[in-house]
Amino acid sequence: MKAQIERRAKNSVALSDVARVAGVSTATVSLALQEGSRISAATREKVRRAMEQTGYRYNRFAAKLRTGQSKTIGLMITDIANPYFAALAAGVETVLYRSGYMTFLVNSNDDGIRQSMQIERLLEHGVDGLLLSPADGTNLEELNQILGAGTPIVQISRWLSGLSCDAVGPDNQTLAAEMTRHLLNLGHRRIAFLGGTEGRSARVERLAGYAQAMEEAELQVEETLTPMAAPTRANGALLLIEMMALESPPTAVICYHDLMALGALQAAKDMGLAVGSKFAVVGFDDITEAELSRPSLTTVHIDAENIGRAAATRLLARLEGDESPPSRIMVPARLVVRDSCGGYLRNAAVSHDIS
């Protein structure tokens, strides 16, 4: 009985316990246990001593079953409820399946701590590479350590500038500038940009495109018209309500993505705004619901499935030995004009009477 209790105690030791004793990250411990990963001999020895001290037992039998590749890829997304990521995952899975790989799909819920735990688990399962839409609060040092140990990463839809790896996504700045110019051409001058969180690459780039077009039109970018918020449908509605309470409210809003835009669209209708004629709501992504909404939503068509396919193809190239410098691959996208910003205001002066 005593021996059984001791065995249970040892088996309950977690990788994080080994990491704490060794003074390294859990990701480093995972990599040190994988044959072929580029972890220094000194670090491996430190991890080995910590394993002995904690009583951690690594499953060597499972490791020996591997032939150098597990034929599995980790796909980490930030919002499993967003149809954009569902389409992206479908594109990834199509390419990987055809190449004999299985996809492990995990949802970070845009939480950097949760993402770190999930990466640890994926590495424990011996994934050959990671497709990552970085969560807010991502541990950059941890990811660079994984890259340095030989596990390839491709960033998808979002990117961190301090991470030296491939990235695949749309040209956010150019697209946002095009969207803003479209609204300016309709006669709008009070245009707001709603949503996204601080430092997130998509917000930074889309906001830059918006600002570029506004400055070209000799219009000031006002901080009150560019509020931040987590990109949810509910926040889209709340931000629009806040905008309409301003002394000089906008006549058009560009939303961080379609889900926010759909929330804003509902709030606009609830407030009795003349959406599509005197008031405009637009988004990004072109999810299925955008075309089905009433009025239908003007948006940027970003082919998420194509982005998934391109990212998976790039990761496979790395696994096959491509050692070219990291690249940023821009996947084509286009503006889709629908009813939520009709052309009634073209060449007209827009008043603030938008009901």
N, C-alpha and C positions, 0 to 999 in steps of 0.2 A: 504493500500500500504506500509506504514511504517513497519507494522508487517511482511509483505512478505519479504521486504528487510532485516530485522533483521534475519529472518529465513534463508535466503540465506547466510548471512554473517556467521552465526553459522555453517551451514552445510559445509561451505568451509574450516573450520578449519581442518587441517591435523593432523595425529598422531604425526608427527614430531614437530608440534607446542606444543602439550602436553608434549612431551619428553623434549623439550628445557626448558619449564617452570618448569617441575618437576626435571630437572637435571639428567635424566636417558636416556638410549638409547631407540630408537623407538621399538626395540625388547622387551625391558622390559615393555613398555606400552602395547604392544600387548598381552604379557603374563599375565599382571595384569588384563586385561579385560576378560580373559578366566577363567571360573570356573574350579577349580581343579588343576590349575598350582601352583607349589610350590614357590610362591612369598611371601615375608614376609609381615606381616600386616602393618608394617611401610611404606614399599614401595607402597603397595596398597593405603594407605591413602594419600601419597604424590601425586600419580597419580590422585586420586579422586579430590584432591584440585586443581590440575593443570587443570583437565577437567572443573571444575566449573569456574575457572578463565578465561579459553579460550573460554568457551561456546561449547566445543566439546560434541556431542551427540552420545553415543554408541548405536548401534542397539541391544537392549536387546531381542527383539522379535526373531531375527535370532539366538541369542545365546541360547534361550530357546528351539528352535527346535532341538538343538543337544542333543543327549542322552549320552554324555560323550565321544563319538568318532564321528568324521566327516566322517570316512571311506575314507579319502583322504590323499595322500602322495605327498610331494614335491620332484621332481627330478631335481636337478640343475647340468647342464653340462656346459662345458667351450667353446665348439665349435660345434654348431649344424650342420655345414657344413661338419664336419669330419665323414666319414662313420663308424668309430669305435664307436662313440657315438650314432649313429643311431642303431647299433646292440645292444649296451649296453641298450639303452632305451627299445628296443623290449623285451629283457630278463626281465627287471624290470616289464614292463607292463604285461607280461604273468603271472608272479607269483602273482602280486597284483590283477589282474582281477579275477583269480581263487579264491582268498580269499575275493572277494567282495569289493575291494578297487579301487578307481579311482586315476590316476596319473596326477598331474599337472607338465608338463614339461616346464622348463624355461632355457634360454640360457644366461649365465653370460658374454659371450664373453671374458672370462678370465680377468674380471675387478672386483676388490674387492669392489669398491664403488657400482657398479651396482648390484653385488651380495647381498650386504647388503640391498639395497632397495627391491630386489626381495624376500629375506627372510622375510622382514617386511610384504610384501603383502601376502605371503603364510601363515604367522602366523595369519594375520587378517582374512584369510579365514578358520582358524581353522584346518590346517593340523595336522594329528596325529603324523607325524614324517618327517624327512628329509633324503634323499639320496643325498650326496653332493660330487661332484668333486671340491675340493677347488680352487678358482680362485687365480691368483697372487694378492697379497695385501689383502688377507682375514683378516678380523677383528677377531682375535683369542679370544679376551675377549668377544665379542658379542656371539660367538658360545658356549663358556663355560657357559655363562649366560643362554643361551637357554637350554643347557643340565641340568644345575642346577635347572631350573624351571620345569623339568620333560618331556621335549620333546626330544625323542631319535633321534640321528643322526648316520648314518653310512657313513663313508667316502668311496668313490668308485674310484678306479684306482689311485688316488693320496691321500696323507695323510699329516697331520700336526702333528708333534711330540708333540706339546703342547696341543693337544685336546684329552681328555680322553674318547674315544668312539671307537666302532668297525671300522675296515677298511678291505676292500676286494680288492684284485688286484693280479697282477703277481709278481713273485720273480725277480724283475728287475736286481738285481746285478748278480745272478747266470746266467740268460739268456744272459746278455751282455758279461759276461766272456766266455760263451760257443760260442757266435758269434765271439768274438775276437780270441779265440783259433782256430776256423775253418779257419779264414783268415790267421792266422800264419801258420797253417798246409799246406795251399796252397802255402806258400813261401813268403807272404807279410811281410814286416818289417816296412814300413812307413804307418801306419794306423792312420787315423784321426777319431775323434768323433765329429759330427756336430750337433749343435742346442740344443734347450731347454733353459730355462731362469734360472737365478741364484736362488738357493734355492728350486726350484721345485723338489719334491721328486723323480720323475721318472728320471730326469737328474742326480741328485746326486747319485742315486743308479746305474743307467746304466753306468755312468762315473766311479764309483767305480769298477764295474765288468770289464770294459775295462782296467782300470789301473791295476787291479789284474792280468789279463792274460798277459798284457805287461810286468809287473815286473817278472812274472814267467819265461818269455822268456828272461829275462835280457835286456829288452829294456826300454829306457827312455820315460816317458810320457811328451811330449812337450806341453807347453801352447799354442803355435801357432797352434797346431793340434787339439785343443779342443775348438773351438770358440763357443760362445753362440749367440743365436738369437731366436726370437719368432718362434715357430714351424709352418711354413707355406711352401707351395710348392715353392713360389717365393724365400723365404730365403734359401731353400735347394739349389736352382740353384745359388744364389749369393754367398753362402759360398763356394761351390765347385769352382767357378771361382776364388775366393780369394785364396783358397788352391793351385790351379794350378799355381798361380803367384809366389808362394814361390820359393826360391832358390833351395830347396830340397822338391819337392811336394810329397804328399802321392801317394801310388799305390792302396789304398783301403780306402773307407770311410764308417763308420757306422753312419747312420742318426738317429736322435732322434725318428722319426716315419716314416711310409710309405709315407705320403704326402711329407715330406721333401725329402725322398729318390727318389720319382718320379720326383721331381723338379731337384734334382741332376743328375738323370739319363738322363733327357732331356738335361741339360747343358753339360753333358759329351759327349753325342752324337753330340751336336752342335759343340763341340770343336774337334771332330774327335777322341776321345779316344777309344781304343779298349776294350769296356766294355764287361766283361765276359771272357776275355782271359788275357790281361795284366793289366786291371784295374777292380776293383770290387766296386760295390755299393750295400749296404744292408740296411734294415730298421727294423722296429718293428711294429707289429699289424696284419699283413697279411689281409689287406682289400681286397675286391674283385678285385680291379684294379691292385693289386700287381701281381697276376697270369696272368692277361690279358696284362700287359705291354710288350713291346718288346725292349730288352730282358726281360723275366719274372724276377720278383724281388725276390732275396733271402731275407728272413725276419724271424722274430719270430712270430709264430702263437699264438696270444693271443686271446682266445675265449671271445670276448667282451660280447656276449649274455649270456654266462655262468657266467661271472662276474656279470652281471646285475641280473641274477636269484639268485645267491648266496647272493648278497647284499640285495635284497628284502626279501629273506628268513630270513636273519639275523635280519633285521628291524622288521619283523613281530614277531619274537621270543621275541624281546624286548617289543613290544606292548602287547604281551600275558603274560608278567610278568617275563621274564628271567632277573635275576639280577646278573648273573655271571660277573666276571671281563671282561673289554673290551679285545677283541682279534683281532689279525690281521690274516685274512684268505688268504692264498696263493692259487690262482686258477692255476691249471696246464697249462703249455704252452710248446711249442716245436720249435726247429729250423727247418725251411723249406728251403732246398737248391734248388735254381733254377738257371737260366742261367746267372744272373747278376754277379756271382762270380764263373765262371766255374773252373774246376779242372786242367786247363792247366799248372798252375804254381807249382803244388805239387812237393815238394823236389827240387825246382829250386831256384837259386838266382835271386831276382827281381831287375832289373835295373830301372833307372828313366826314361828310354825311354818308354813311355806308350801310344804313339800314334799308 
